[in-house]
Amino acid sequence: MKMKQEEKHSAGNAANGGVKNPRSRVEVWIEAMRLRTLPASAAGVLAGVAVAMQRGHFDWLPALLCLLFALAAQIGSNFANEYYDYRDGLDKPGREGFRRGVTEGDITPQAMQRAMAIAFGIAALVGCSLIYWGGWWLVLAGIFILIGALSYSAGPFPLSRNALGEIAVVVFYGLIPVGFTFYLQTGYFSYADFLAGLAFGLLSANILIVNNYRDHDDDKAVNKLTTAVVFGRKTVAWAYLVNGFLAILLTANLWISAGTVWLVFPTLYLLAHICLWRYIKANEGHKLNPALGMTAFLMLLLSVALVVVSIPMAL
């Protein structure tokens, strides 16, 4: 298996003309982390903090640790996705999306494996520190999250290759970070944090929808069954629009509880969301990369706004 990987990696270098990429190692690894998508993890944690604040609770240390755990776990998942897609021949040089370091020969498969292990190791260490606030049962939750992060791209039934990626994202980037952050602030779960988790899960799924919409042709060519491949670009584009409206509807009570004047924030979000949807429908290929980053950024801004308007309720 190791020899096979090295042969494929050499082929990737050959596809680049055998010339070493001039970019620095820092740039290569930053690209592999997919910083444009990390707001998905941060937004889920911030939403959990906001819901807790509206219940009169806030503890900055477990909130910070939840954020570090979520970011490390997502980076590890991104590394795993890149490595396993490369190993299974699902990526090719010159793809429409952001540059894949292993496929393009910038990063060796062995280095990516080590980076994946380090990221998940950091997530595990941070997660263990949360036992102080949440109890030992969090170990089981951590194991479940790790399995989920790996099963997205690996295992006998990779979720991302069987049109289940968006569902996995709703769970692992919405329900789990919002719910567990809320729990570690308050000591209990609630209906409010479930709705907020579902809302931010749908917004996170929109990031993946843009990714799959952009990569439709590349994925179809290697029989990678994303939702865009299975249901078509038109359907997932409409799903993108609907998800944004559903998310605002699910969090409406949180904005109203903070004060009806603050409905200006979700209104502005929806206006930007509609503009992005129109842009996505009108473009394809690498022109969709800015839409992916902006989808994540708007989601982060919405979560920050929700925290800000909820602060008075925690004082």
N, C-alpha and C positions, 0 to 999 in steps of 0.2 A: 504493500500500500504506500509506503514511504517513497519507493522508487517511482511508482506511478504518479504520485503528487509532484515529485521533482521534475519528471518528464513534462507534465502538463504546465508546470511553472516555467520551464524553459521555453515551451511553445508560446507562452504568453509574452515572454521577453522577445522572442523572434518576431511576434506579430507587431511589436513596437519598433521593428527595425534593428533590434539588438542594441539600441542605444539606451544607456541608463537615463532614467528620468532626472532632469536637473533640479526638481523640487527638493527642498530640505526634508529631512526625516520628520521634523516637527509638523510640517504641512501635510505630509502623507498620513501621519497618525491622527491629526485633527480631522482630516477628511474621513478616515475610517470610523471615527467616533460618531460622525453624522450629527455635528452640533446643531444643525438646523432643525433636527427632530427632537432634541432634548427638552424643549419647552413642554412636550407632552407629559413627561414625568414631573417636572416642576409644577405645572398647572394643577395636576391631580392632588399633589400635596398641599398646595396653597388653597385649593378649594376645600379640602378637609379642614384646614386651619380656619377658614372663613366660617364654615358651618359650626365649628366648635365655638368660635367667638360669639356667634349669634345665640349660643346656649350659655354664654357667660364664662367660657373656659379658654385659657391660653397658657401654654407652657412652651417657651421658646426652645429649650434644649431638645426634647423629643421631636419637636417639629423640625428642627435643623437636622437631626439624625435621620428622620424619615426622608428628608430631601436628599441627603447624601446617599442613603440606601437606594432610593429610586433612581438617582442618576447613575450610580455604579452598576445597578442591575440592568438599566437600559443600555449603557455602553457595552456591557458584557453581551447582551442580547444582539446588539448591532455587530459586534465582532463575530459572534457565533453565526449570524445570518450571512455575513460575508464569507466566512471560512467554509461553511457547509454548502452554500450555493456554488462556490468555486470548486470544492471537492467533487460535487455531483454534476459538474459541467453545465450549470444553469446560467453562468455569467460568461460573457465573451468580451474581448477588448473592443473599445470603441462604442460601448453601449450608450443608449440615450441618456440615462440617468447620471448621477454623480459618479465620479471615477471610483472604481473598486481597486484598492491597492494590491490585493493578492492577485487578482486576475491580470492586472496590467504589469505585474512584475515589480511593483514598488515595495511590497512586503512579502516575505517568504511565508509559506503556509505554517511552518513551525513557529515563527514569530507571532503570527496571528493566534495560534493555539495558546501560546504562553500569555499573550495579552488578554485573551478571553478568560483564562484561569485566574489571572491577577484581578481582573475587574470583578468577577464573581466572588473571589476570595475577599476583596474589600467589602463587597455588599454583605457577605456572610458575617464578617467581623462587626460591621456597623449594626447589622440586624440583631446580633447577639447582645449588643449593648442595650437594645430596646426591651430586653427581657425584664430589666429593672422596673419599667413602667407597665408592661403588659403581661408579664408572667411567662412561664416556661412553654406554654402552649404555642407561643409565637415561633418556636423552633419548627413546628409542623407547618405553620403558615409559610415560613421561609423556604422550607423544602419544596412546598407546592409551587411557590413563585419561581424557584430555580428550575424546577421541572418544566414549568410553563415557558420560561425564557428559552430553554433548549428545544422544547418540542415545537416551537414556532418554526424552526428551520431544520431540525434533526429528528431522529427517531424513525420508527416504522411508518408514521403517518404525519409528516410535517404539516402543520396547520397552514402555513403561508402558501403551500403548493396544492392545497385542496380546498380553496375558496373559503377558508375559515379564519383567515388572517384578521379581518375586521372584527369578528366576534372575540378573538383572543385579545385584541387591542382594547375593546370595550371593557373586558374583565380586568386585564393586567395594567392598563393605563388609566382606568376610570374607577371601577368599583373597588378594586383593592387599594390603590393609594389614597383615595378619598376616604373610604371606610376605615382603614386602619389608622390613618392620621387622626381622624376624628376620635376613634376609640382610644388612642394613646393620649389624647388631650382630655377626654371626658370619663373614660372607664366603661363606656357602653356603646352599642350601636343604635342607630335610629333610622326611621323612615326618611328623614331629611337628608342624611348623609348618603343613603342608597340612591335617592333621586339625583342628588348632585353628582354622585359617582357615575350614574348612568349618563347624565348630561355630558360630563367631561370625557367619558369614554367614547361617546358619539363624536365629539369634537376631535379626539385623538384618532378615531377611525377615519376621519376626513383626511388626515395627513397620509394615511396609507392608501386611501382612495386616489388621491392625486398621484402618488407613487405608481400605483397599479395602472391608472389611466394612462400615464406617460409611457410606461413600459409594456403596454399591451402587445405590441408587435414582437418585441424581443422575447417576452414570456411565452407567447403563443408558439413561437418558433421552436422553443425547447420543451413544449408541453408542460409548462408551469401553470397550473390551474388557479390563477387568481380570480377574484370576483369580476374583474374587468374582462378576463378571457372567457369566463363561464357565462356571464350575463350581458356582456357587451359594454362599450364605452358610454353609450347613451344612458343606460340604466344606472350605472354607477355615478355618472355626472348628476343625475336627478337625486340620487341617494345623498350625495354631497350637500346639495341644497337643502333637502329635507332634514338632514342631521342637524344643521345649524339652527333651524327653526325649532326642532324638537328640544334641543339643548336649552334654548332660551325659555321655552315653555316649562321645562322641568325645573328650572332654577328661578322661575318668576316669583315664587313666594319668598325666596331669599332676598331678592332685590326690593320687593314691596315691604318686607319686614324691616329693612334698613331705612326705608323712606321712599315714597313713590317718586320723589325727585330724581332718585338714582336710577330710575328706569332709562335715563338718557344713555347710560353705558351699554346695556344690551341692545338698545335701539341703534346706536352707532355701530355696534358689532354687526348687527344684521345688515346694515347698509354696506359695510365693507365686505361682508360675506357674500352678498349678492353680486357685488362688483367682481370679486374673485371667481365666483361661479361662472360669470359671463366670460371672464378672461380664459378660464380653463376650457370652456366649450369652444372658444375661438382659436385655440392654439394646440400644438402637439410637440412631441419630442423634447429637446433640451429647453425650449421656451417655457416649459411648465415647471422648471426647477425653481424659479422665483416664487411661483404660486405655492409650491410645497413649503418653502420657508416662511412665506407670509401667512399661510394657514396656521402653522405652528405658533408664529409670533402673535397673531391675533388672539389665539387661544390663551396664550400666556398673559397678554394684556387684560383679557376678560377676567382671569383668575386674580390678578393683582388688584383690579378694580373691585372685585368682590371682597377681597381682604380689607381694602381701605375703607369701604363703606360699612364693614362689619366691626371695625375697631371700636367705635363708641359703645357697642353692645357688650364688649368684653371688659370695659372699664368699671 
